[in-house]
Amino acid sequence: MVITEIITGKKHRVQITPIIHDDYRTITKARYFFNWKQEKNFEVYKLCTVTSNDILGLISLERIPSEWRVHIRLLTVSVENCGKKKKFGQIAGNLLTFAAKIAILEYAELACVSLRPKTEIAQHYINSYNMTSTGLTLSIEMPEIIHLINRFDHD
């Protein structure tokens, strides 16, 4: 998986790994928009470039086997990677793809990924990631999950 440096167009390989306890000291609401300490009881992963430990994005997941679904509880990029003046692109897409890959591994052709977005960003998820409105949540299922993985995962 890669992200793109917006100014130069340079591609940077990324890794998505579980948060470790010490990471919570550097994950502030000011930089990551949410109180991530509240997610300690869930699966929380960080996205960093392979050459740095700087956390560029975070995702909190909840597996719901009875519904063949991985639910994204929270997903964010760091404040400097948000909006029109962001440093790197494709961070959220890579995190969403990571959740989709987990869903495929867990639930195969029945896989589903869902999230409950803030109202103002819902249309972005629909337009950018081909998600579908399912009441209060957005979701992506097969075959769109495969298209998402093919778009973002080049490993």
C-alpha positions in Angstrom: 0.0 0.0 0.0 1.2 3.5 -0.7 0.3 7.1 0.0 1.1 10.1 -2.2 2.9 13.2 -1.2 0.7 15.9 -2.6 3.3 18.5 -3.5 5.8 16.2 -5.1 3.7 13.3 -6.3 6.2 10.9 -4.6 4.8 7.6 -3.5 5.6 6.3 0.0 5.0 2.7 1.1 2.9 2.4 4.3 2.3 -0.2 7.0 -0.8 -0.6 9.1 0.0 -2.2 12.4 -1.8 -2.5 15.8 -1.5 0.4 18.2 0.8 -0.3 21.2 0.1 1.1 24.7 2.9 3.8 24.4 1.3 5.2 21.2 -1.6 6.5 23.2 0.7 9.1 24.7 1.2 10.8 21.3 -2.3 10.4 20.0 -4.0 13.7 20.9 -7.5 14.9 20.2 -5.9 18.1 18.7 -4.0 16.1 16.0 -6.4 13.1 15.5 -9.9 14.7 16.2 -11.1 12.1 18.7 -10.3 10.8 22.1 -8.7 7.5 21.0 -8.2 6.3 24.5 -11.9 5.4 24.5 -11.2 2.9 21.8 -8.7 0.8 23.9 -11.2 -2.1 24.1 -11.4 -2.4 20.3 -9.0 -3.2 17.5 -7.1 0.0 16.8 -4.5 0.2 14.0 -2.1 3.0 12.9 -0.9 3.9 9.5 2.7 5.0 9.2 5.2 5.2 6.3 7.7 2.3 6.4 10.4 4.8 7.0 8.8 6.6 10.0 6.9 6.0 13.2 4.8 9.1 12.8 1.2 8.1 12.9 -0.6 9.5 9.8 -4.0 7.8 10.3 -5.9 5.7 12.7 -8.8 3.2 12.5 -10.8 1.4 15.2 -12.6 -1.8 14.2 -15.3 -4.0 15.6 -15.9 -7.4 14.1 -19.5 -8.5 14.0 -19.5 -12.2 12.9 -23.3 -12.6 13.2 -23.6 -10.1 10.4 -20.4 -11.0 8.4 -19.3 -7.5 9.0 -16.4 -5.4 10.1 -17.6 -2.1 11.5 -15.4 0.9 11.5 -16.0 2.6 14.8 -13.6 5.5 14.1 -11.3 6.5 11.2 -9.2 9.6 11.0 -6.2 11.1 9.4 -3.8 13.4 11.2 -4.8 17.1 11.1 -2.0 18.0 8.6 -3.4 15.4 6.2 -6.9 16.8 6.1 -8.5 19.1 3.6 -7.1 20.9 0.6 -3.7 21.6 2.1 -3.0 18.0 3.2 0.6 16.7 3.0 -0.3 13.1 1.9 -3.3 11.6 0.0 -4.9 8.1 0.2 -4.5 7.7 3.9 -8.3 7.1 4.6 -8.5 4.9 1.4 -5.7 2.7 2.7 -7.3 2.4 6.1 -10.7 1.5 4.6 -9.0 -1.0 2.4 -7.3 -2.6 5.4 -10.7 -3.1 7.0 -12.0 -4.6 3.7 -9.2 -7.1 3.6 -10.0 -8.2 7.2 -13.6 -8.6 6.2 -12.7 -10.8 3.2 -10.4 -12.9 5.3 -13.1 -13.4 8.0 -16.2 -13.6 5.9 -15.2 -14.4 2.3 -17.9 -13.6 -0.3 -20.3 -12.5 2.5 -17.9 -9.7 3.6 -19.2 -6.3 4.5 -17.6 -3.2 5.9 -19.7 -0.5 7.5 -19.2 2.9 9.2 -21.4 5.6 10.7 -20.0 8.9 9.2 -20.5 12.4 10.3 -23.2 13.9 8.1 -20.8 16.3 6.3 -18.5 13.5 5.1 -21.0 10.8 4.2 -21.2 11.9 0.5 -17.4 11.8 0.3 -17.4 8.1 1.3 -20.2 7.4 -1.2 -18.4 9.2 -4.1 -14.8 8.3 -3.3 -15.2 4.7 -2.1 -18.4 3.5 -3.7 -20.1 3.0 -0.3 -23.9 2.7 -0.1 -26.2 4.3 2.4 -27.9 1.8 4.6 -29.9 3.9 7.0 -27.6 5.6 9.6 -24.6 3.7 8.3 -22.7 3.4 5.0 -21.5 0.0 3.8 -19.5 -1.6 1.1 -20.0 -5.3 0.1 -18.9 -7.6 -2.7 -17.9 -6.9 -5.5 -17.2 -3.3 -4.6 -14.8 -4.5 -1.8 -12.7 -6.2 -4.4 -12.6 -3.0 -6.5 -11.5 -1.0 -3.4 -8.7 -3.5 -2.6 -7.5 -3.4 -6.2 -7.5 0.4 -6.2 -5.5 0.8 -3.0 -3.5 -2.4 -2.3 -0.6 -2.9 -4.7 1.2 -5.5 -2.6 
